[in-house]
Amino acid sequence: MKRNAMQDLVQWKNDEERKPMVLKGARQVGKTWIMKEFGRQYYESYVYFNFDEEEELKSIFETNKNPYRIIELLSIIII
């Protein structure tokens, strides 16, 4: 299962026409783990945001619809 999920993520990464990804599944099956491991293995750096636990992050999406502005605000938070 882990290998299949990682292969799917790598295939998504290599697709020049990729779209944003939504990772869905039951609770406690390893979604967060596989995404963090994917980031570690296939990117020079990565950032993990937990929007359920950080109120400051939720407010970014409540007041902004522009994806460029959202990225800008998230970038400020990680500095």
N, C-alpha and C positions, 0 to 999 in steps of 0.2 A: 504494500500500500504506500509506504513512504517513498519508495523508488518511483512508483507511478505518479504520485503527486509532484515530486520534484521534476520528473521529466515533463509533465504538463506545464509547470512554471517556466522551465528553460525554453520550451517551445514557444510559450507566450512571449518571453523576453526577446527571442530571436526573430519574432514576426515584425517586419518593418511597418505593417499596418495595424499593429496591436491597438486595442482599446483599453480603457481602464478596467481593472480586474475587480470582481467581487467574489470573495471567497466565502462560500456558505457551507454550513454543515451543522450537525448536532453539537451540543455542548461537550466540551472535554474530550475531543477526538484528535487534537493536535494542530488545529488551524494556525494558531499563533506560533507554535513551535516551527512548523514547516516554513512559514513566511520569514521568521527570523533566521532560520538556517539557510534558506534561499538567499537572503540578503548577505549573510556572511560569506557564502561560497561563491556567489556570482556577481557581486558588486564590490567596488573598492571601498565604499562606505554606504551605510544605510541608516535610517532613523525610524524608530518605532514610536507611534503615538497611540495611546489608549483613550479614545474619545468617551468611553463609558465612565472612566474614573477621573478625568480632568475637566472640570467645569469651564476653565479658561478656553479649552479647545472647542467645546460645544458652542460657545458664543461666537466663535469665528464663522461658523456655518449659519448661525441664526441671522447675522447681520450682513453677510456677503454672499453674493451669487456669482461673482466674477472669479473664475478659477485662478487667474493670475494674481489677484489680490489675496486669495486664500493661501496660495503658495508663498507669497511675500510675507504674510502674517505668520505662517508656520515657520518660515525661515528665521524670523526674528526670535521666536520662542526657543529655538534650538541653539542659538548663539550664546 
